Amino acid sequence: MEKSTEEQYALDLDREDSLAGFRERFVIDDPDLIYLDGNSLGRLPKSTIPHLEQTIRDGWGTQLIRGWNQGWYEMPTRLGERFAELLGAQPDEVIVCDNTSVNLFKLVMAALALRPGRNRIISDVLNFPSDLYILQGCVQLLGNRHSLHLVPSADGVAIDLAALLSAIDERTALVTLSHVTFKSGYLHDAEAVAARARAVGAWVLWDLSHSVGVVPIDLDGWGADFAVGCTYKYLNGGPGAPAFLYVRRDLHEQARSPIWGWFGQRTPFA
């Protein structure tokens, strides 16, 4: 049956939408503005404003350094446990920290170190530019011993799954892709990619920046090894919001971060 294109019909559908009430939870300064750039910065939730005010006034202003012992120090893991619910992960597999590029660098270097006999990294031409820059930097840092192979796109929109899977072979150390591509919204078949990588002994690292909060994610169910993502896009974390990383539980004792900070020590206050 042909649907109406009348404005009133669209307005009626909006009112009937079970999610329509969520609009009132966000700051909307200009009701006539159609905002479609949530992939770069989500709208500000109204509930965030008093939280930020309290953190500045009480957490910083009143508590000063004592704030570390009142939840700050544990916050990366506590938030990671909450994020795990969105990622199809176990609570101890996710931590909130740093930014996406730093986390990607750490996990790429850790993954490559676990496959010393392999020299190929697989990605695609639709991957986010900064992800490719990080990969290029890792290759150079490791003495150009690895090659970065980018699977092409025939139409600039999608990546042919068969071509991607065939590129993943016994030479491959790491497959790293954006789950949803920023240019077109193309959604990779994460389970098929993970299955192929596992079959040839390669690692899989996902960038979830453009998918977390808008499409279903099941890292453990897919068989993913590593993942990163940001929080300021569809998770509405705001400017300067930290990123997150995921490491599959059985890799915790194997993977080694290339950046050893103070809080990376087993007993940082010893």
Secondary structure as GFF3:
##gff-version 3
##sequence-region A 1 270
A	DSSP	alpha_helix	7	16	.	.	.	ID=ss1
A	DSSP	three_ten_helix	20	25	.	.	.	ID=ss2
A	DSSP	alpha_helix	48	54	.	.	.	ID=ss3
A	DSSP	pi_helix	55	60	.	.	.	ID=ss4
A	DSSP	three_ten_helix	64	70	.	.	.	ID=ss5
A	DSSP	alpha_helix	75	87	.	.	.	ID=ss6
A	DSSP	three_ten_helix	91	93	.	.	.	ID=ss7
A	DSSP	beta_strand	94	96	.	.	.	ID=ss8
A	DSSP	alpha_helix	100	113	.	.	.	ID=ss9
A	DSSP	beta_strand	120	124	.	.	.	ID=ss10
A	DSSP	alpha_helix	129	141	.	.	.	ID=ss11
A	DSSP	beta_strand	147	151	.	.	.	ID=ss12
A	DSSP	alpha_helix	161	167	.	.	.	ID=ss13
A	DSSP	beta_strand	172	178	.	.	.	ID=ss14
A	DSSP	alpha_helix	190	200	.	.	.	ID=ss15
A	DSSP	beta_strand	203	207	.	.	.	ID=ss16
A	DSSP	alpha_helix	219	222	.	.	.	ID=ss17
A	DSSP	beta_strand	226	229	.	.	.	ID=ss18
A	DSSP	beta_strand	244	247	.	.	.	ID=ss19
A	DSSP	three_ten_helix	249	251	.	.	.	ID=ss20
A	DSSP	three_ten_helix	262	264	.	.	.	ID=ss21
###
